[in-house]
Each structure stands twice: as structure tokens, then as C-alpha cells.
Amino acid sequence: MKNGLLIFSGNSNKDLALKICKFLKVDLGDASVDKFSDGEIRVKINENVRGHDVFVIQSTSCPSNDYLVELLIMIDALKRASAQRITAVLPYFGYARQDRKDQPRVPITAKLVANVLTVAGADRVLTVDLHAGQIQGFFDIPLDHLYAFTIFADYIKELELDKNLVIVSPDVGGIKTARAYAKKMHCDLAIVDKRRINDKQAEAMHIMGDVEGKNVVIIDDMVATAGSLVEAVTALKKAGALEVYASITHPVLCGEAIERLKNSQIKELVVTDTIPIPNENMIPRIKVLSVASLLGEAIMRIHNEKSISVLFD
């Protein structure tokens, strides 16, 4: 039987960690995570963790390498301090887009990250909306994969778009997720068929499905440069859509993303706090919902050896 529950956090998303602790009614664990003068990561766990069930909250978002190494070193420190079980909680799993060999002589970095987390000493992983479902199979330790679906669905209902709503997948790869939303929301489904130019540009081609005179919600797992999203919004408006919203779990928002969103016809971009958005990037049309209760409930259920499948309903 494990001793008490302990929550620690790296530097990537302290605000979310504190919200999770508030939900669980526990204090955030005391750990020093900073850098030596030469830039190397320095970690010290400042409290006893021997025999405890420890959860480390860390999104491996930008700067991905720093935050990944922070997480690995924290896991190693906790392991050497005799924590009984260590769960790596990655609200956002970085390097997830490198999940297969789509060209000659390229790595499968998502698999490498899975291997490194395991070797560092993680006993299990908890994450939200992986970019590719097959990443679950990259781990040789238990992985719990949560979905932000219920959080978004509740907010969409608040917008009262139900009677005139179409759920849209921004590409063929997202059909399965979009179909699940459409089924749950009892509405129609459409797909934006696009042709990708390179890793920064995607040319929207045409809409498969009827969006004319309808309000639209685009569903996706992440928004990076927002190029694909803005192209999809433009194509949907040309096809006669009324208001276009987007519900996207991970707000990577790099490069020209904010400028593109400012100049787009999108009504509102709804994201979660798996990745913190800097204040200077918080434009009025971005709405942030928290996954703290979702992760907090999952952490409590894992700690108490209870099923988390109820969180998928």
C-alpha cells in the first residue's frame, strides 16, 4: 500500500499544477528546478518522498528540450529518493508529431521520448489528447490517455449553437475525433480536404459536407502556426458558414500564429491550459478552459487504484 499522494511540477506549467493541487486539496510539492551557471538543469527535491505515490506535472512544450530534460531529471531524483511510484503527467506531449517515418532517414522521436521517460524511471504516464493514438503503443509502461472532449462539449452547449451546428475536421486524419464530437452533439459532420505544401503551410482545397447557413466548430488536437486553421476558416466562410469557432486542445501558437488569428475570420478559438499562453498572446478571440479538474480526478483515481474510464463518458 502506497503512502500519501505527492504532486510536483517543473517550470513548464506551474499555474495548471497549482489548479490541480487546489482541486485535490493538497499542497504542491517542494522542489527546486532551475539552472546552473552553464545552463545545465539543476533539480533538488526538498521534502521526503520515500514510499510515496508521486505525480510530476510537466508539459513538454516550448522550449521542449529544456522542459523534457527537467522532467527526466526530476524523475531520476525522485527515483533515487525512493519514491514508490512515479507518474509522469504530461498535459501536452511534445514531439508527438514525429510519430512515424514519413520520409527516408528521419527519426520516430515520439518513440524515443517514450523510451527515455521509461529509462529515467517513470512507472506510468498520464496525458491529454495525443496527436496520434498509436503513441500509446510506444510505451512499455501503463499510459492513461485522457480526452478534453467533455470540457469542450459543455462549452459548445453554453454557446447555444446546437440546433444549427456542424462539427468540422480540419483534415482527413481528424475524422474519428470529429465524428465522436458530432455523434455526442447530435449534429452533422464536415471535413476540410487540404493539401499540405510544407510543415508551415497548408492549402485548403474544398469542403466535404454541407456548412452553408450553419455555425461551425472546428475540432483538432493542436494549433501551432495556425496556418491550417486559418485556411480552413477561410474555406468554410467561402462555403457559406455563418460563425466559425475552433475547439483545439493544445495552444502551441508559435511563429505567426497570433497575427494570423488576428487577421482571420474566426469567431473564437477555444483552447485548454495544457500549455500556458503568454499574456502578450492572449487576444480577445482566444478562450481558455482548464483541464485541472480532468487531470485532478484522473490522478486521484490512479492513486486510489480506481478505473478512469468513467472520465471518457
N, C-alpha and C positions, 0 to 999 in steps of 0.2 A: 504493500500500500504506500503510495507516494505521500510525502509531506505536503505542505501548503503550496498554493499556486503563486508563482512569481512572474511578473511581467517586466521585461527590459526593452529598451529601444535604442537604436542607433540614431544618427543625426538626420536621416532622410525624411522622417515624418513624425516628429515629436508630438505635434498637435493631435494627430489621429491616435497615437499611443495613449495620450492623456485622456482623450474621449473614451477609449476602450476601457481604461482603468476606472474612469468615472462610472461607466456602465456596470462594470464588475464590482465596484465599491472596494477597490484595492489601490494601494499606492504604487506608483511607478518605481521599479527597482533602481537602486543607486549604482550607477556605473559611469565611469569617466571614459569618454570616447573622443579623442582629439588627435593631434598630430605631433610628432617630434619635429625638431627644427629642420630636419632634412626632408620633411614631407611624408615620412612613413607613419602609418596609422598606429596610435597608441591606445590601448584598452586596459582598464582596470575595473574589476568588479568589486564594489566597495561594501558588499554585505555577504553574509553566509548563504550559500546556495546548496550545501551538501544535502543530498537526498530529496531535493525539491523538484517539482514539476515546473519547468521554466519555459516561457514563451518569449521569443525575441522578435520584435516588430520592426521590420525594415523593408521599405520599398527599394528595389534596385533601379531607381530612376536616375536621371541626370544629376550629378556626374556618376554614371552607372558603375564605373570601375572602383571609385572611392567607396561607394555605398556597399558594393558587393564585398570588397575586402574588409570593410568594417564588420559586416555580418559574419564573415568567415572567422575573423579573429575573435569576435565576441563568442561565437560557438565554441571555438577552441579553448578560450579562457574558462567558460562555464563547464566544459567537459573536464578540464584539468582540476576544476574546483569541486568535482564530484557531484554535479547536478545529476539527478536520477534519470530525467528525460528532458530532452531539449527539442522544442518545436520551433522551426523557423517560420515565422508568419510574414509572408511576402504579399502585401496587398496588391502590389504591382510586380510581376516577374519580368525583369529586364532580359534582353537578348532572346525573347520569345519568338521574334520574327525570323530568327535564324534556326528554324526547326527542321530543315531538310536540305539536301543538296540539289539546288535548282540550277546550278552551273557546275562545270568541271572545276576541281581543285578549290572548293570552298568548304568551310567547316560547318559542323552542326553544333553551333555554340550553345544552344539551349540544352543539349545533352551534356556538353562539357560542364556547364554550370550545375546541372543536376548531380553529376559525378563529384564535383568539388564540394558541394554542400554536404553530400553524404560522407565523403572522406574527412571533412572538417569535424564531423561528429553530430550532425543533426539526426535526430531519431525519427522525425516526421516533418512534413511541410504542410502549411495551410496557405492557400492563395485564392485570389478572386479573378474570375473571367480571364483565363489563359487565352493567349492569342490563337493557339492551336491546341485542340483537345488531346492530340497524340503526345503532347509533352508529359502528360500524366504517366505514360508508359516509360519515360526516360528515367524515372526514379526507381531505385530498388528498395526504398523505404516507403511507408504509407504516405499518401498525399490526399488531402481533402481539398476539393475544388468547389468553391462557392460561386454563386451567381448573383449579380446585382439586380436581377430581374424584378423581384418584388418591390425593391426600392423605387425603381423607375416606373413600374406599373401603377403603384399608388400615386405617384406624382402626375402621371399622364391622366389618371382619373380625375385628379383635382383640377386639371385644365379643362375638363368637361368637353373633350373632343370625341368622346366615344361614338356618338351617332354619325359622325361624318369623318371617320378616321381610317387612314391606310398606313400600315406598317411597311417600311421600305428597307430592304437590304441594299447596302451601297455596292455590293459585288456578289458574284455567284457563291463565293466562299462563305458568306454570312447567311445563306438562305436558311439553314437549320435553326439558327438562333432567332432570326426574324420570324420564321414560321411559328416558333413556340410563343413569341410575343403575340402574334396575330391570333393564334388559337385562344390564348388566355384572355385577350382583349375583345374577342368575338368580332373581329374586323377583317378587312381584306388585306392581301399581301401584294407588294410590287417589288421589282428588282431593277436596279440601275446596272445595265450592261456597259462595262467600261473597258477600255484598252489602256494598259499601263505603258507609258513612254519610258520612264526610268523610276528609280526609287524615290524621286521627289515630285514627279508629275504623272498624272493620270488623266486621260481624255475620256470624258463621259460620252457614251455613244447613243443609247436610246433606253426608253423605259419599257419594261415588260410588266404590264398591268395597267389598270385604269386609275389615274390620280386626278383627272380633271374635275374641278369643283370640290376637291376633298382636302382636308387637313392631313398633313403627312408628318410622321415621326420616323426619322432615320435611326436605325439601331446598329451599333458597332461596338467593338471592344476597346478601341483606342483611337485617338486623334493625335497625329504627330504634326506634320506641317500644314494640315488642313486642306491640302491641295485636292485630294479625292473628295472630301466632304463638300467643299465649295463648288466643285464641278457638278457633284450630284444635286446640290441645291439649285444651281442654275438650270440643269436639265429638267428637274421636277417643276420648276416655275414655268419653263417654256412649255411643258406638257399640260399646264393648266392647274397645277396645285395651288391651293389658297395659301395657308400659312405652313411653313416648313420648320419643324423642330428637329433636334437631334438628341438622342439619348446615348451617350458614349461613356463607358466606364472609366477609362484611364486618360486623363488630360495631359498627355506628354507635351503638346503645344510648344514645339521647337521651331527654329527657323523663322519663316514669315507667317506663322500660323495666326497670330493676333491681328496683324494687318489684313490678312485675307478674310478673317471673320468680320472685322470692322466694315470691310467693303462688300460683304456678301449680302444676300437677301434672306439669310437665315433669321427666323424669329427668335429662337432661343436655343442655346447649346446647354444641355443638362448633363453634368458630369458628376463624378464622385470624388471624395477626398483621398483616394488611394495614392494620388500624387499631389503634393501641395502646389497651389498656383501662387506665384509671387504677386504681391499687391499691385504692381505696375501692369500685370497682365489681366487683372480682374475687370474686364469691360462689362457694361451693364447687361449684355445679352448672354452672359455666362451665369448659369445657376449651378451651385454645388450642393449635392446631397451627401450625407455621411454614411459610410459603411461601418461605423463604430459598433452599432448595435448588432449588426450581422456577424461581424468578426468576434465581438464580445460573447455573443450567445454560442458561437462555434467553439471558442476557447473554453468556455465553461463546460460545454458538453464533452469535449475531448478530455478535459481534466477529470470529469466525473465518469468517464468511460461510458457515455451515452451516445446513441446514434445522432448524427447530424442531418440525416436525410429529411427530417421534418423541415429543415431550412430551405429545401428545394420546392416546397409546395407554395 
